[in-house]
Amino acid sequence: MSGPTEAERVAALQEQAAADYAQAQDPAQQAAARDQLAIARTHGNEQAGTQEGGN
């Protein structure tokens, strides 16, 4: 056989989706994502201010 069957591929994708979902529900993971988003927003705001102010 040349590779996994369609059912095996679907099962593997479902397992990966379940693992990704479980990881996303981890409070530490959520906090890290919020922190990263806040840093990105701050950086974006600083860049926008720098460009508009001409400094």
NUVOVO-209088 format. One record per residue: x, y, z of N, C-alpha, C, O in turn; residue in three letters. Coordinates in steps of 0.001 Angstrom, whole numbers, plus 524288, in hexadecimal, padded with zeros to 5 digits. Atoms other than C-alpha are relative to their C-alpha. Layout:
REM NUVOVO-209088
XYZXYZXYZXYZAla;...
//
This chain:
REM NUVOVO-209088
8034A7FB628000080000800008000080376804DC800008078E804E280287Met;7FCB07FB6E800C78053F80D727FC817FFB5803F080474803238074A804D8Ser;800747FC387FBC3800A8814EA8087C7FB247FF07803357F86F7FB1F80277Gly;8049C800B37FCB17F618816CE812937FAF6800857FCDB7FABA803387F8E2Pro;8051D7FF9C8028A7E7FF8151280EC97FD8F80544801537FF7C8081F804AEThr;802B17FB147FEE47DEA68207980E917FE2180021805A97FE8A8042680844Glu;801D7800417FA947D8E881C0281B868047D800DF803D4803CA8036D807D7Ala;7FB757FF3C7FC9B7E68681B8A82189801CB805B27FFF28034E807D2803FCGlu;7FE897FA778005F7E99B8293581C8B7FC3280365803197FDCB806FB805E0Arg;803F67FD087FD237DCC982E66821FE800BB7FF48805DD800618030C808D5Val;7FF2D8010A7FA6E7DF59827D982F1A804BB802FE8020A804958052180658Ala;7FB4E7FD267FE647ECF182DDB82FB37FEE3805DB80061800AF8087080404Ala;801667FA767FFD97E77F83B5582C817FC928013B804B97FD378054B80736Leu;803627FF317FB797DD0B839DB836FB803267FFDC8050F8022C802F08089FGln;7FCA8800477FB5E7E746835E6840FD8032C8050180099803AE80711804E9Glu;7FCEE7FB2C7FFCE7EFA2841A983D7B7FC938049B801877FE35807EB8049BGln;803957FBC07FEAA7E3E884AC283E3A7FE9A7FFD6805CB7FE58803E880857Ala;8013A800877FA707E0628456984BAA80496801C18035D803D38045980757Ala;7FB577FE6A7FD127EE5B8475C85066800BC805EA7FFBD801FE80860803ADAla;7FF7F7FA578009D7EED18553884AEC7FBF2802D9803557FD24806CB805CEAsp;8042D7FD9D7FCEC7E1C58586D851618014D7FFC3805CF800B58039F8089CTyr;7FEA9800A47FA797E6308530185E7F8045F803BD801878043080611805BBAla;7FBA97FC767FEDD7F2CB85AE385DD87FE0C805A28003A7FFCE808AC80382Gln;802057FAAA800247EB3F8673E85A827FCBC8013F804D57FC14805D08062EAla;803277FF2F7FB517E2C68654C866A28034E80092804EC80140801E98090FGln;7FC777FFA57FB897EEAA8653C86FA08007A805BA801B1801EC8090A7FE85Asp;7FFC07FA8B7FE417EE33871A287804805598028A7FF2C805A3807277FDDBPro;7FAC97FDC7800D67FCEC8737C87719800CD8015B7FA418031C805627F8FFAla;7FF8F7FF03805A27FC448727C868427FCD0804D37FE847FE89808087FB60Gln;803497FB7B8011E7F12187C51867F18028D80507801F280266809067FF47Gln;7FD627FB647FDE07F8A4885C1870A58049D801937FC9780572806357FB99Ala;7FB8B7FEDB80367804AD884A98680E7FE2A802767FAE1800A4806107F8DFAla;802167FDD6804DD7FC708875785BFC7FE258059C800D27FEFE808F57FD7AAla;801B77FAA47FEDC7F6568935986268804AD803A9800838049A8080D7FE8CArg;7FB4B7FCCE7FF60803C68985C8663480278801387FAB880407805A67F9AEAsp;7FDA27FF4280524808F2896588587A7FCCD803DA7FCC17FF01807237FA05Gln;8035D7FC6B802E07FD3789D62852A7800A88059780203800D6809477FEEFLeu;7FF4D7FAC97FDC47FEEC8A8CD85C0680527802687FE388055F8070A7FCF2Ala;7FAEA7FE0F801CD80D438AA098585C7FFB5801997FA45801C7805AB7F8C1Ile;8007E7FECB80594809E98A9A2849E17FCDE805017FF307FE33808337FBDAAla;803277FB438008A7FF778B40E84B9280317804CF801A8802E4808DC7FF14Arg;7FCC87FBA57FE2C808A08BCBF8535B804068017C7FBE1804CC806167FABAThr;7FC197FF048040F8130F8BB53849047FD76802A37FB487FF968065F7F920His;802C07FDAC8046E809448BE5783E4D7FE82805A2801047FF01808F97FD98Gly;8016A7FAA17FE9F804828CA6584577804C68038B8000280483808037FE41Asn;7FB327FCE780000812718CF0784773801C68012B7FA7380367805897F943Glu;7FE647FF328056E815818CD1D8391C7FC6E803ED7FD507FE448073B7FA57Gln;803B07FC56802608093F8D4618350E8010E80586801EC800D68093E7FEE2Ala;7FED17FADA7FDD480C9E8DF9983E2180503802387FDD78055B806EA7FCDDGly;7FAF97FE498021881A8B8E03E8391E7FF5F801E27FA6780197805DE7F8E2Thr;800AC7FE958057F816398E0AA82AFB7FCE0805077FF767FE1E808537FC31Gln;803417FB578006680BCB8EAF382D3C802D3804CB8020F8023E809127FFF2Glu;7FD507FB947FDA9814638F373835C8804D1801B07FCFB806B88060B7FDB6Gly;7FB697FEB88030F81FC58F31582C5B805077FFD980315808FE801E98014EGly;7FB4B8004C7FCB7829748F03983759803007FB1E7FEF2807117FA388015AAsn;
//
